[in-house]
Amino acid sequence: MIARHKRSLAALLLLASAAALWIGVSLPEGATAQDAAAGPTGMTADEAIAAHVAATDGPEQPIPFNHRFHVTELQMECEYCHIGTESSQVAVMPPVSTCMGCHRIIGNNLEPIQRLRGYWDSEQPVPWTRVYKLPEFVQFPHQPHIRNQLECDECHGKVEEMDRVYQFTSLRMGWCLDCHWGEGEDTDVATDRLLLEEFPPPAIPAGRESPGLYPRILDEQYAVNRGPIDCVACHY
């Protein structure tokens, strides 16, 4: 977590330096224009916009937001924009105010930023096209998955390499179960294994089938899996 904050701070310092160049403010002593403008790959904002437009994977968005540019070039963490995702039941899309936190002064000469300012001035949200959508009868709470140290790219892929975000995984039930069937680890915080330690099931009389609606094989695997496999864990 400390490392994340350090990287976010570094990103903000880079943005602040770039903003200083755009608005003509003097840079701190010892800093150069090259220091402020250069990033890990050297991609420019114009190149990032063009790469997003040229990409063929993923839906076209009302603002050509290039994740590769923001994550790799500016070294911004996912949680900087998608704030609260680690504690919410659903993914959090950034409000326009989050975007304007940087773009009040950065990139005003870019047409997409002018478009963004139009949403801000009219007090309207950006009508992003949704990339990931589960059926209404399926629940996927982000909080326990992030608490179990599941990295964003395990479900969303290498977003830092995407010029335009696309659906990386199938989201089919079998894909989810492949992960849940994995063996639990001591670092897990929401597995069947830990739930069993806190809420042990009643003893099963000899010669009787285990209680519940699930076959014996599921009951035998209970407390071994990485995640819950009961139907009600994911279905309403």
C-alpha positions as CSV (number, residue, x, y, z in Angstrom):
1,M,0.0,0.0,0.0
2,I,2.9,2.4,0.8
3,A,4.4,1.7,-2.6
4,R,1.1,2.5,-4.2
5,H,0.9,5.9,-2.5
6,K,4.5,6.6,-3.5
7,R,3.8,5.8,-7.2
8,S,0.6,7.9,-7.0
9,L,2.6,10.8,-5.6
10,A,5.2,10.4,-8.3
11,A,2.4,10.5,-10.9
12,L,0.9,13.7,-9.4
13,L,4.4,15.3,-9.4
14,L,4.8,14.4,-13.0
15,L,1.4,15.9,-13.9
16,A,2.2,19.0,-11.9
17,S,5.4,19.5,-13.7
18,A,3.7,19.0,-17.1
19,A,1.1,21.4,-16.1
20,A,3.7,24.0,-15.2
21,L,5.1,23.7,-18.8
22,W,1.7,24.1,-20.4
23,I,0.7,27.2,-18.4
24,G,4.2,28.8,-18.5
25,V,5.0,28.5,-14.8
26,S,8.7,28.1,-13.8
27,L,9.8,24.6,-12.9
28,P,11.5,23.9,-9.5
29,E,15.2,24.6,-9.3
30,G,17.2,21.7,-10.8
31,A,14.2,20.4,-12.9
32,T,14.2,20.7,-16.7
33,A,11.5,20.7,-19.4
34,Q,12.8,17.2,-20.5
35,D,12.3,15.9,-17.0
36,A,8.7,17.1,-16.8
37,A,7.7,15.9,-20.3
38,A,9.6,12.6,-20.5
39,G,8.0,9.4,-19.1
40,P,8.8,5.7,-19.2
41,T,7.9,5.2,-22.9
42,G,8.0,8.7,-24.3
43,M,4.4,8.6,-25.6
44,T,2.8,12.0,-26.1
45,A,-0.8,12.9,-25.4
46,D,-1.5,13.2,-29.2
47,E,0.0,9.8,-29.8
48,A,-2.1,8.3,-27.0
49,I,-5.3,9.8,-28.5
50,A,-4.5,8.5,-31.9
51,A,-3.7,5.0,-30.6
52,H,-7.0,4.9,-28.8
53,V,-8.9,5.9,-31.9
54,A,-7.0,3.4,-34.0
55,A,-7.5,0.5,-31.6
56,T,-10.0,-2.2,-32.8
57,D,-10.6,-4.1,-29.5
58,G,-13.1,-2.7,-27.1
59,P,-16.0,-0.2,-27.6
60,E,-15.4,3.3,-28.9
61,Q,-15.7,5.8,-26.0
62,P,-17.0,9.3,-25.9
63,I,-13.6,10.5,-24.7
64,P,-10.5,8.7,-26.1
65,F,-9.1,7.9,-22.7
66,N,-5.9,5.9,-23.2
67,H,-5.2,3.6,-20.2
68,R,-1.7,2.8,-21.4
69,F,-0.8,6.4,-21.4
70,H,-2.2,7.2,-18.0
71,V,-1.0,4.0,-16.3
72,T,2.4,3.4,-17.9
73,E,3.4,6.9,-19.0
74,L,2.0,8.9,-16.0
75,Q,2.3,5.9,-13.6
76,M,-1.2,6.4,-12.1
77,E,-2.7,3.6,-10.0
78,C,-6.1,2.1,-10.8
79,E,-7.5,3.3,-7.4
80,Y,-6.6,6.9,-8.2
81,C,-9.5,7.1,-10.6
82,H,-11.5,4.1,-9.5
83,I,-11.5,5.3,-5.9
84,G,-13.5,3.3,-3.4
85,T,-13.5,0.1,-5.6
86,E,-11.6,-1.8,-2.8
87,S,-14.4,-1.2,-0.4
88,S,-17.5,-1.2,-2.6
89,Q,-19.8,-3.9,-3.9
90,V,-19.5,-2.7,-7.5
91,A,-16.9,-1.1,-9.6
92,V,-16.6,2.6,-9.3
93,M,-16.4,4.9,-12.3
94,P,-14.6,8.2,-11.7
95,P,-16.8,11.3,-11.7
96,V,-16.0,14.1,-14.1
97,S,-14.6,16.0,-11.1
98,T,-11.9,13.4,-10.7
99,C,-10.8,14.0,-14.3
100,M,-11.0,17.7,-13.9
101,G,-8.7,17.5,-10.9
102,C,-5.9,17.3,-13.4
103,H,-7.5,18.6,-16.6
104,R,-8.5,22.0,-15.2
105,I,-5.0,23.0,-16.3
106,I,-3.5,20.1,-18.2
107,G,-4.2,19.5,-21.9
108,N,-6.6,22.4,-22.5
109,N,-5.3,22.5,-26.1
110,L,-6.5,19.0,-26.8
111,E,-9.9,18.5,-28.4
112,P,-11.0,15.6,-26.2
113,I,-10.2,17.6,-23.1
114,Q,-12.3,20.4,-24.4
115,R,-15.0,17.8,-24.9
116,L,-14.5,16.7,-21.3
117,R,-14.8,20.3,-20.1
118,G,-18.1,20.5,-21.9
119,Y,-19.5,17.7,-19.7
120,W,-18.1,19.5,-16.7
121,D,-19.6,22.8,-17.6
122,S,-23.0,21.2,-18.3
123,E,-22.8,19.2,-15.0
124,Q,-23.3,16.0,-17.0
125,P,-21.5,12.6,-16.5
126,V,-19.4,11.2,-19.3
127,P,-21.6,8.6,-21.0
128,W,-18.9,5.9,-21.0
129,T,-19.8,2.7,-22.8
130,R,-19.7,-0.2,-20.3
131,V,-17.1,-2.9,-21.0
132,Y,-17.8,-5.4,-18.3
133,K,-21.5,-6.4,-17.6
134,L,-22.7,-9.4,-15.6
135,P,-26.2,-10.8,-15.8
136,E,-28.6,-9.2,-13.3
137,F,-28.9,-12.5,-11.4
138,V,-25.1,-12.6,-10.7
139,Q,-23.3,-10.6,-8.0
140,F,-19.5,-9.9,-8.0
141,P,-18.5,-7.8,-5.0
142,H,-15.1,-6.3,-5.6
143,Q,-14.3,-5.8,-1.9
144,P,-13.6,-9.4,-0.8
145,H,-11.6,-10.1,-4.0
146,I,-9.3,-7.1,-3.4
147,R,-9.0,-7.9,0.3
148,N,-7.8,-11.3,-0.8
149,Q,-5.0,-9.5,-2.7
150,L,-6.4,-10.4,-6.1
151,E,-4.7,-8.2,-8.6
152,C,-6.8,-6.1,-11.0
153,D,-5.1,-7.7,-14.0
154,E,-6.2,-11.2,-13.0
155,C,-9.7,-10.3,-14.2
156,H,-9.1,-7.2,-16.4
157,G,-5.9,-8.1,-18.1
158,K,-2.9,-5.9,-18.6
159,V,-4.9,-2.6,-18.7
160,E,-1.6,-0.7,-18.6
161,E,-0.9,-2.1,-22.1
162,M,-4.3,-1.2,-23.5
163,D,-4.8,1.8,-25.7
164,R,-8.6,1.1,-25.5
165,V,-10.0,-1.1,-22.8
166,Y,-11.7,-4.3,-23.9
167,Q,-13.2,-7.3,-22.1
168,F,-10.3,-9.5,-21.3
169,T,-12.1,-12.4,-19.6
170,S,-15.2,-14.3,-20.6
171,L,-16.9,-13.8,-17.2
172,R,-18.6,-17.2,-17.7
173,M,-19.4,-19.2,-14.6
174,G,-16.8,-21.9,-15.5
175,W,-14.1,-19.2,-15.6
176,C,-15.1,-18.0,-12.1
177,L,-15.2,-21.5,-10.7
178,D,-11.7,-22.3,-12.1
179,C,-10.4,-19.7,-9.7
180,H,-12.7,-20.6,-6.7
181,W,-11.7,-24.3,-7.0
182,G,-8.1,-23.3,-6.3
183,E,-6.6,-24.3,-3.0
184,G,-7.0,-21.7,-0.1
185,E,-4.0,-19.9,1.3
186,D,-3.3,-18.6,4.7
187,T,-3.4,-15.0,3.4
188,D,-7.0,-15.4,2.2
189,V,-9.6,-13.5,4.2
190,A,-12.9,-14.7,2.7
191,T,-12.6,-18.3,1.8
192,D,-14.8,-21.3,2.8
193,R,-11.8,-22.6,4.8
194,L,-11.8,-19.6,7.1
195,L,-15.6,-19.5,7.3
196,L,-15.6,-23.1,8.4
197,E,-13.2,-22.2,11.3
198,E,-15.7,-19.6,12.5
199,F,-18.9,-21.4,11.7
200,P,-18.3,-25.2,11.8
201,P,-21.2,-27.2,10.5
202,P,-23.1,-29.6,12.7
203,A,-21.9,-33.2,12.8
204,I,-23.4,-35.6,10.3
205,P,-24.9,-38.7,11.7
206,A,-23.2,-41.9,10.5
207,G,-24.8,-43.4,7.4
208,R,-26.7,-40.2,6.4
209,E,-26.2,-37.9,3.5
210,S,-24.8,-34.5,4.4
211,P,-27.4,-31.8,4.9
212,G,-28.2,-29.2,2.3
213,L,-29.0,-29.1,-1.4
214,Y,-25.5,-30.0,-2.7
215,P,-24.0,-33.4,-3.6
216,R,-21.6,-34.9,-1.1
217,I,-18.7,-34.1,-3.3
218,L,-19.3,-30.4,-2.7
219,D,-19.5,-30.8,1.0
220,E,-16.3,-32.8,1.0
221,Q,-14.5,-30.0,-0.7
222,Y,-15.9,-27.4,1.6
223,A,-13.2,-25.5,3.5
224,V,-10.5,-26.5,1.0
225,N,-11.3,-24.2,-1.9
226,R,-9.9,-20.7,-2.5
227,G,-13.4,-19.2,-2.7
228,P,-17.0,-20.3,-2.0
229,I,-18.6,-22.6,-4.6
230,D,-22.2,-22.5,-3.2
231,C,-24.7,-21.2,-5.7
232,V,-25.8,-18.5,-3.4
233,A,-22.3,-17.0,-3.2
234,C,-22.7,-15.6,-6.7
235,H,-26.4,-15.9,-7.5
236,Y,-29.2,-13.9,-5.9
